[in-house]
């Protein structure tokens, strides 16, 4: 079998949610025309641009081949370094310049007028001309004595660049003459940050020791020094709105605010970020501070309070640690709930970032946590491993229930209040012995939103009321399973509860009475389960990487799928229950078609997907991946384009697909096999034994018998008025396809009376077919005519209007020929009905026509008897499947 290599036939990368920032400092740009400030942040292989006013995303750049290592910008271009290459982007989108010449990875960039300066890890400095892409100057520093760690251009210093080193010294260079102008001895610690102050000749220097020095480089004098005890200085910025304030970032997320007039600390912004403050910038002439960090957050702080500290004005934040479980919430498919390893539960909108919500971090005691502060909260719960949500009663009480890693307690959450809920559900049986290593493994909420089912690693399954949090019973006399419960689900009508245990058993319980009604044994221990409530299909992932599909109506395994080569992490059904989409540690995402029992789509991703969910409307598949902070949306191509699916062969080799948001939307690798299937044209007749209808519209043949009534109804109330000066028109031949009537040259003025009785093309074709017994020609002409033209042609076959009995016999043979070929069955019926209506009296008087009519009648009866038998068989089978219990 030929090996086929294609991309995903069903899913196409759309965009990424929840990605805002990484460890690189942001860049603030001012747009002269818009008169607005914009923030540029690096996110993996591309960068995002946001407006400062509302932190709305403006654009996403095209992706690079590697992660961005350095970011800088001027008025026109954004400069990005990855590896040894530097790119210049225009319009925040596309690459317009590329600079190649470094022999090591670039880690510093500085735009400088018509030039851009880049520094690599070999301590080589190259000054590029932006437009020509040529190196203007190459400089190399000795790594032992001067390893470049920071670079800046002092304001008003023409052609001067100030370099800082890890050894602590600074050097001022004239890059036009390539001369070292001055060396500053430093302060005994490596330079981490160089920042121009609002005053000319004065520079802010951040050191690895946590010291900040305000230094006059003209006179080589230190004006003031500040000390922060939070580690090396990561960023420095100065207010320019009339307040002499400096902000300095730290590796632990704190920001110190210093008064430069009084030379003292005026405020601390503790835990501004949960990781190091990567960048901070005061907006020019405004009391706004922009910060970003590796915790995947951008925050805008406003300084309008008398204490001197800033309060949060706007923020865009995602998970600071990779998400582990996602689920579409609600019926509109616009919200995705996400639980991450950072312990938070968040909601991301597929429409706009302003609809995002953070439900916060789980805590055993919320009041104590608020009092102590999140940083020192000893009551906080570990990360959520799995959760279930139902929006039916979200306005009345909590609609989300979650399990925490290694914890017995299951917590409820409220979507509308965007906070942790009122109840912490814990069974009373373990009160006396809390040292037992028992934790929750699976949860589900009933479709009505009133009940929650919680499964434990001890084999117990408990039911709770979501409104009151009261325990409503358990399944099984002692335990539901002998071993951990791997999955639990409630059907759509609250009739059955399905549990899947590590003891290789699937158990079906009556939801209300807790009675065991059915047990099914598996060959291999299950790992997880997923129920599609509408269809009653239960998917079970097994430890041998195979999948079983159980029909709850028949209580049998109806499908078995194999193909994954690693642990199955998650699975989800399409809204109609037709597809099962699975993700495994072999980095594949596979789509299984349940009716045909085959694999119809498979593609590879760079990092294994750990969770999947399909929107209730079926337009998006969302996925989260190992070591990735984002939620990736894939659009369903079958909703907006023609997609032909076929079972994939056993030797199918999937292709690696770039994650959405990290590649351009236009897929340039469209592969041919599926296109060939899409262009497939169906045969006119699939088989000679099949009765085939024509593809003609109903208006061509359905009203042939009622044509007189239609003409009478459409008869004009008054005769048409002749215009005084009628324009000249070329005469046309009547019919559905307009044709011009070309007049024949008449050499004689004598009128030929035979022209008045001229035979039509259909009549002539029918005469030829009578002799050759090939009726394709006249039938083709009839197909191209309208109802009125067909009526006129059939009337003209009678002897009293110029026709003959032979030509009427030929028409009946044409109908017989149509019935023999079993094509155009509907047209044959309609043409025959009109012919009999017009000429029934004449047919009954002529023996030749009666004989031909009897042959047509006999043939028609044979075909109809055969069709009626097939119809009755199909109706009987449908009635049986609808009523019988299989």
N, C-alpha and C positions, 0 to 999 in steps of 0.2 A: 504494500500500500504506500502511496506517495505521501511524504510528510508535508503537512501544511503548517505554515508559520504566519500567524495573523495576530493582530491586536484584538482587544475586546470588541465583540460584535454588539454588545448591549449597552455598555457603560462608557461614557466619555468624561474625562476630567473637567470639572466645572470651576471650583474655587476652594480655597482653604478658609476655615473659620478659626478664630481664637489665636491667630498669630499676630503679634504686635511688635515685639522687640527681642533682641538677644543681648549678648555681652558687649556689643560695640556701641560707643557713644553716638547719640543722634546728631543730626545737623539741622540747624534752623536757617531757612532761606526767606528772603523778602521778595515778593513779586511786585515789580514797579507798576504794572498795568492794573492788576487787581487790588493793589495796596493792601495786601494781606500777607501774614506770616504763615509759612508752611514748615512742617516737621518731616524729616526723612529718617527712617529707621531701617536697619538691615534685618532681614528675616531669612536666614538660610541662604539660598542661592539668588534671591531677589531682594529688592528694597521697596518699602511702602512709603507713600507720601500722604500726610494728613494735614488738614487745616487746623490752625491753633484755636480758632474761634469755638468749634464744637467737637474737635477731634474726629471729624468725618473723613473717611478715606477718600482720597482724590484719585490716586492711580497706583497701579502695581507694575513694576518694571518687568521686562522680559527676563527670563531666567538665565543664569550663567551655568557653566559646566561644573563649577565647584562652589563651595560656600564662600560668601564674602568675608574677607579678612580685614578690610579697612574701608572707611567711607569718608568722603569730603565733598564739598560743593562750593560753587561760586554763584554769580548771578544767573549764568546761562546753563551751566552743565553740572552734572553730578558725576564725581569721579569715584570709581570702585576698583579695588584691587582684590584679586584672587590668585593665589599661587604667585607666579613670577610676572603676571600680566596685569596691566592697568587699563581699564576701559573708561571712556567718557560717554555718558548717557545724555541725550537731549530729550526734552519734553517728558522727563521722568519715566521714559518708556524704552527707547531704543538706543542701541549702541551706534555712535557716530565716529568715534576715534578709538584706536587701540594702540597701546604703547608697549613694545616688546624689547627687552634688552637686559633685564635683570637676570642674575645667575642664582638668586636665592629668593625666598618668599618675601613679598613686600608687606611691611607692617605699619608704615607711616605715610600719609599723603597730606600735601598742603598746596591748594591753588594759590597762584601768585601772579596776578595780572594775566598776561598772555601765556604764562607758563604754569606748569604744575610740577611740584617737587615730590619725589618718591624715595623712600629709604627702605632697604631690605635688611635681612638678618645677617648678611655678610658685611654690614656697615658701609655699603656702597650707596651713594647719593647721586641720583640722576635728575637733572632739571630738563624737562621736556618742553618743547614748543607745542602748544595745544593744537594749532591748526595743521602744522606740517607733520606732526607726530615724530619729529626728529629730536635726538638728544642734544640739548644746547651745551650742557656741561656735565662732566662725570667727576665725582669726588669720592675718595675712599679714605675712611678714618681707621686708625689702629684700634682694634677691638680691645686691646689690653689697657690702653690709656684713655680712650674716648669712644665708648659704645653709645651711639645715638639712641636716645629714648624719648625725646620730645623735640618738636620743631615748631617755630612760629615766626611771623613777620611783625616786627615792632612797627607800630603806627607812625607814619610820616618818615620812616627811615627808608630812603630810596635805595632799592636793590640790596637791602640788608636782610639777612636771615639769621635768627638766633637758634642755636642748637643746644639741647640739654643732653646730658649723658648719665649712664648708670653709675659712673664714678663720682658724680656730683658736680663736676665743672661745667661751665657754659662757654660757648664760643660764638662770636659775632662775625659773620662772613659777608663780604661783598661778592655776590654771585656774578656780577657783570665782569669784574676784574679778576675773580677767582682768588681773592686774597683774604687771609685771616686778619681781621681788624683788631680784635681784643679777646682775651681769655679771662673769664671770671672763675675764681678759684673754687667757689661753691661753699657748701655748708656741711660737708662731711657725710652727706647722704645722697643716694641716687635721686635724680630728677624724674618725676613721674608726669608732671603737668606744667605747661607754660601757657599763661593767659595774659593778654593785654588788658590793662586796667583802663578806666575812663580817662586817666591823666596821661599825657604824652610823656615818653621816656620811662614810665613806670610799668613794671611787669610783675605779675603774680606768679610765684614759683612754688609748686607743690612737690614735697619730698617724700621719699619712701619711709622716713621716720615719723611721718604724721605732722611735720612742721610745714607752715605756710610762711613764705618770706615775700614781703612787698619790697621790691628792689628797684632802685633807680639805675638804669643801665648807662645813663649818660655820665654820671659821676661815680659809678660803681659803689653805691651806698645803699645799705639796707635801711628802709624807712621804718619798718615794723615787722614783728614776727609773732606768729600765733602757733599754738601747739594743740593738735587733736590727738586723743588717746585711743582712737579707733582703728589705727593701722595706717598704711600708706594713703596719701591723698589721691583720689581717683578722678576728681573733676573740680574745677573752680569756675565761678562766674560772678560778675559784678552787676549790681543794679545801676540803671542809667536813668531812673525817673526822679532823681533829686534826692534819693536817700543813699548815704555812703555805706552800703551794706555789701558784704561779700559772702557767698555761699560756697561751702566746700563739702564734697562727697567723701564717703568712706567705704571700705570693703564690706562692712556689716549692715549697710542699708541706712545708716544715720546721716543726717545733713546738719552741719553746724553753720549758724548765721552769726557773722562777726561785724561789729560796728567799727568802721575804719577811722572815725573821728575820735571816739572814746577809747578805741583800741581794746575792746573787750567782747566777750561772747554775749550776745543778746538773746539768743533762742536756740533750741535744739529741736529738730524735726526727727524724732526717733522713729525707726521702722518705716521710713518713707518707702522703702523697698525691702523685700524679704531677702534679697541678695545684694551684691555690691551695686552701688550707684554708678552706672556706666557713664552717664552724661548728665549734666545739668546746665541750663542756659536761661538767663533772665532775658525776657523779650524786651527789645529796645524801647525805652521810654514808656514802659508799662509795668505795673506791679505784678507781673506774672512770671513764675518760675516753671520751666519744663524739665522734667526728669524722666529718665528711663533706666531700666536695669535688666539683668539676665533673668529676672522673675517673670518675663513676658508681660511687662506692664509699662504703659506711658501714663504719666500723671501731670496735670497742670495745676499749680498751686497759686492762689491769689493772696496777696498781702494787704488786707484791708482791716485787720484787727489791731488794737492798740498794743498788744503784747509783743509785737515784732515777729511772731511766727506766722507761717502760712497755713491756710486751710485749703482742703482739696476742692477744686472747682470742677474739673473734668478728669475722667480717667478712662483708659481702655486697657483692660487686663484679661488675660486668659489664664490657663493653668500654668503654674510655675514648675510643675512636674508632670510627666506624661499621663494623659487620661487612660483609664482602664476599662470604663464601661460607658456606652452612650445609648440613648433611646429617644426616638421622636416622641414629643409630648403634644397631646391634643389631636384634633382631627384635621386641622388645616395644613399640617406638615411644615410649619414655619418656625418651630422651636425644637431645639435638640438639647436634652438634658445630658450632662457629662459629669462623671465622677473621676477625680484624678488622684494620683499618688500623693499630691500635696494635701489631701484630706478635705478638699472643698467639693461642693456640689454646685455646678454652674449651669446656666441656660444660655445658649447661643442662638441668635436669630438668623435665619437664612435670608432675611429681607434686608436688614440694616443693623449696624453695630449698636445703634442707640436703643434697640430693644433688648440688648443683652442684660442678663441678670446674674447676680451671684447670690446663692442661697447660704453662703458662708461655710464655716468649718464646724464639724460636729463636736459637741461638748457634752460632758456628763452633767455639768451644772453651768447653765448659761450666765447666771447672775455672778457667780464667783469668777468666771472667765472674763467678764467685762470689767470686773473690779481689778483683777490682777493684770490684765493685758494679755494679748494673744501670745506675745513672745515668751512669757513665763507661765503659760497656762499648763498646769499639770493635770487638768481635768479634761483636756481635749481628747477626742476619740481618734483612733487610727483611720487610715484611708478606707473609703468605701470599696468593697469588692464587687457587689452587685446590688441592683435596686429594681423596683417595679413602680410604675406610675399609672394612675387612672384619673382622667380629668372630669368624670361624671359629677362628682360632688365637691369639686375643688373650692367652690365659694362657701361651702358649709363647714368643712373640716379638712384635715390633712389628706392629701391624695398621693403622697410618695412614701414608700417604705424602703429602708436601706439596711444592708448587712455591712459590718465593719470587720476588718482583718483581725482574726483571732479573738473577737469579742462575742460574748453570748447575747448582748443587748442588740435588738433591732430598733432603729430610730425612725420616727416619722418626720416628714418635712412638708412645709406648706408653700406651694408655688406662688399663690397670690400675695402672701406676706413676705415672700423671698427670705425665709428664715427656717431654722429648725423647728419642728412641730412640737406638739404638746405632750407626746407620749414616748416613753422608752419601754418597749415591749420585752419583757423578760419572764420566762416561765418560773413558777414558784418552786418547782421540784428540785432546783439546784441551790436553794437558799442555804441549806445546811452545809453544803460542800462546794464552795466556790473555787476550790483548788483544782477541780476537774478541768481537764483541757477540752472544754466543749465550746463550740462557736457556731454561729449561724452560717449555713452554706447556701441556701436558696430562699427566695421569697416570691410571692405573687399577690396581686390584688384582684378581687372580683370585678367584673365589668360594671357592676352597679356602684362600686366605690365604697361599699359598706364593710367589707371583710378583707382581712389579710391572712395569708397562710405562710407560716415561717417554718422552714426545715432546718434541723440541727445536725451537727456532725455525729451526735450520739444515736441517730436514727429516729428521733422524735419529730413529729409534725404537729404544730399547734395552730389553732385558729383564734384570731383576735377581732374585736370590733374596732373599726378605724375611728369611729366618733368618740367612743368612751375609753378605748384602750383596754377593755375588759376581756379576760381570757374566756373564750367560748367553747373550749373542748380540745381534744386531741384525737388523732387517728391511731387506731390500734389499741389493744388492751394495755399493753405496756409500751411497746415501740411499734412504729410503722415499718421499720426496716432494721435488720441486724447489720449495722454498719452505717457509714455516713450517707445522708441523702444527697444525691447529686442534682436533682431537679424536682420542682413542684409546679403545678399549674392548675388553674380552675377553668372549667369550660365556660362558654358564653352565656349559658342559662342557669348557672349555679346549680347544676345537677350533679356533676362529677368533679372530684379532685383527683388529679393524676400525680403519682409520685414515682420517681426513678431512683433506685438505691444502688450503692456499691455492691450489694449482695446479688446483683444480676437479675433483679426483679423489677418489673413494672406493675404497679398496683393501682387499680381504679376503685375509688371510694365514693360512696354517696355523700354529697357535700353536707347535707343537713343532718342525717342520722349517723354519720361517721362509720357506716357499715361497709365492709370490704365486699365488692361485687365481682371483681375479676383480678386474676394474677397471671402475668405473662413472664416467662423465663427467657433470659437472653443468654447467648453463648459466651459473650465477653462482657466484662464490667463496663457500665456506661460512664461517660465523663460529664455529659450535660444533656439537657433536653430543651425543646422549644415547641410551644403549642400554637397552632393557628386556629383561633377560636371559631371563625366563620365556617371553615371547611372540616374542622374536627381532625386535622392531621397533626400527629405528634412526631417531631423529628428527634431522634436520639443519636448523639455522637458517642461512639464507643472508643475504648482505650486502644484498639488495634487500628485506629484512624479510619474506620468505616462509618457509614451512616445507615440507620434503619428508619423507615417511615411507617408509623402505626396509624391505622384508621380506627378512630374511637367508636364508629358506628358498628363495624364488623368485629372490632377488637382483634385484628390480625395485622401482621407485618405485611404491608402491601408493596413496599419498595426497599431495595438495598443498593447502596451506592458505595463504590470503592474508587480510590484514585489519589487521595491525599497521602503524603509521605511524611507527615508530622502531626503533632497533636492539634486537634481541631479546637481553635480558641473561641469561636462564636459562630452563630448561624441565625438567619432571619428569613422570614417568608415574604414574598411579594404580597401586596394587599389582596389580590384575587386568589392567593394560595396556589398559583400555578408553578411558581419557581421557589426553590430553596437555595439561598445564597450562603456559602460557607467560607470561612477564612481559617487558615491553619499556619503552623510554624514553618511549613515549607515555602512560605511567602507567596502562596497562590490564593486568589479569590475565585471560587468556582460557582457557577450557576447550574443547578440541576433542574431539568424539566420533569415535573412529577407525572403528568399524563403519559408522556412517552417513555419515562424511566431512563432518561439519558442525560449526559453532560452536554450542554449546548453552548457554554461559554467558560473560558478560563484565561486568566492573565496573571502575570507576576508583578510584584511590587518590590522596591528596594528593601523595605523593612516589613516584617510580618505584621499583618493586621491583628489586633487583639480584640476588637469589638466591631460589630456591624449593626446597622439598623436601616430599614427602608421606610420612607415617609408614607403616611396613610394614603396620600394621593398617588403614590407610585412614581413621582417624578424624580426623586433623588435617592441615591444610596449614600449613606454616610459611613465613614470608617475612621478609626484611630489606629496608630501604628506604634511599634516598639520604639522607644526613645524619641518620640516626636510629640511636640506640644500641641499640634493643631488637630482640627477635625476636618477631614477632607470630604468634599461633596462630589459625587459622580452623577451626571445626568443620565436619565434613561432614554436612550436614542430611539427606542421603539415608539415613543409617544409623539415624536415629531419627524420621523423619517421611516422609510420602508426598510425593514430589517428582516432578512430571511435567515431563519435559524435551522441548523441541521445538527445531528449528533456528531460530536467530535470523535475522531479515530483514536484507537488505543495508543498509538505512537505519537500523539499530539504533543508538540513542544510549545509551551506558552511563551509569549514575548514579554519582556519587562516594560511596564508602562510607568511613565513619570507621574508622581503624585500631583494632584491638582494644585494650582497656585505656584508650583515650582517649574512649570513648563508653559509654553505659549498655548493659547486656546486652540489655534489652528493646528490640526494634526496633519503633518506632512508625510506621515508614513501609512497612508491609507493603502490597504492591501487588496489585491484584485479578486480573490475567490468569492468574497461575499458580494462584490459588485456584479460579478457574472451571474450569481443567483438572483439578484434583484432584477436584472434585465431579462429574465426568463419570460418568454411569451408562450402562453398556453396554446395547445393545439385546437384547431377548429372542432375536431371530434376526437375524444380521448380513445374511443374504441368503437369498432363497427357495430358491436352488439348493444351499445348504449344509445337510448333515445336522447337526442341533443336538441335543445331549443336554440333559436336564433338569438343573436345579440341585438336585434332591432328594437328600438323603443316601442312602447305599447301604442303610441299614437299612430304608428304606421299600419297596424293591422287590427287593433281591438275594436275600432269604430266602423269597420267596413259594412257591417249589417245595418247599422243605424245611420248611414250616410244621408238617406232621404230626410230623416227627422232633423239631423243637424243642419242640412241646407235650408229646410223650412224655417227652423228657428233663427238662422242667421240671415234670412231674406231681408233686404233693406226695406225700410218703410216708404221711401220715395226713390224714384229713379235718379241715378247720378247726374249731376249737372256738368255739361260739357264746358270746359273753360273757353273763354273768348279767343285766346291765342295759345293753343296747346304746344308745348315744346316738342322737339323732335327726339324720338327714342328709337334705338335700334331694336327691332322686334326680337323676342326671345322665344325659345321653345318651352312650353309648360313642363314643370317637373321640380323635384326638390333641389337638383343641381342645376343652376341657371346656365343656359347655353344660348349663344346668339344664333339666330336663324339667318344663314347666309343666302341671299336670293340668287337663283340660278339665272344665267344669261339666256335670254330668249331671242333667238335670231329672227323668229317669225312673229308677226303680229296676230296670226290666227290663233284663237284660243283653243287649247286642247281640253275637251270636256272630261277626258280620263283623269285629269289632275284632281278633279273634285272628289273622286273616289280613290284617292291615294292610300295605299296600305301603310300602317305604322311599322316602326322598327320591331316592336314586339311581335306583330303579326308575321312579318317576314322571318324573324328568328324562329318562331313556332313552326312555320312551314318547313324550314331547313331541319329542325329537330325531328319532325315527323318522318323525314327520310333517313336521317343519320342516327336516330334514337339517342341523341345527346342533348339533354334539356338544361344544361348549365347556362347556356346563353340567354334564353328567355327568362329563366328564373332570376338571373342576375339583373336583367332589366326591370323586372317586377320589384325586386328589393330596393331599387333606386327611386321608385315612384312613390308619390303620396297617395292617400286614400282616394281622392277624386280621380286621379289619373288611372289608378287600378280599376276603378268602377267603369270608367270610359272604355278601357281596353277590353274588359270582359264583356261589356255590352256589344262591342264591335265584332265579337266572334259569331254572333247569330247570323243565319243566312239572310234574314230580311233587312239587315243593315250592311250588307256587303261581305259577310263571312260565309263559311261553308261548314258542312257537317264534319268533314275531315279535320278541319282546324279545331272544332270542339272536341273531337276524339283525341287530338294531339294534346289539348290542355288537360284532359282527364288522365292521359298517360304520364304527363308531367307530374301530376299529383301522385300517381302510383310510384313513379320513380323517386319522388321525395320521401314517400313512406318506406320504400325499400331501403334507401340509404340511411333512414332514421335521423336525418338532419332536418333542421328548420321545421320541427314538428308543429310548432304553434302557427307558423305561416301557412303550412299545408292545410291545417284545419280552417283558418280564416279564409284562404282563397277558395277552398272547396265550398264553404258555407255560402259565400257571396255568389259563386257560380251556380249553385243549386237554386238560390233565391231568384236569380235572374232568368234561368233557363229551365226550370223544373218542368213546365208544361211541354216544351219542345222535346226534352229528354224522354218523357213518358210516351211520346208519339213515335219516336225513332228507335227501331230495334238495335242499330249499331251503337247508339249512345247508351241504351239500356244495358247492353252487354258489357260495355266499358265501365259503366257506373257500378255494376254488380261486382266487378273485379276490385274496384276501389273500395267498395263497402266491405268486401271480404278481408282485404288487406288491413283495413282500418280496425276491424273487429279483432283480428289476431293480435295486433300491436296493443290495443287497449286492454284486452284480456290479460296479456303478460304484465302490463304496467299496473293493472288493478291488483293482481296477485302480489306484486312487490310492495305496493302501497299498504295493503292489508297486513302483510308480514311486518312492515316497519311500525305501523300503528299498534299492532299487537305487542311487539317488543317494547315500545315506549310505555304503553299502558302497564305492562308487567314491571318494568324497572321503577315506575313511579309509585306503584302500589305494593309490590311484594317486599317482604323483609328478607334480605339476603343473609 
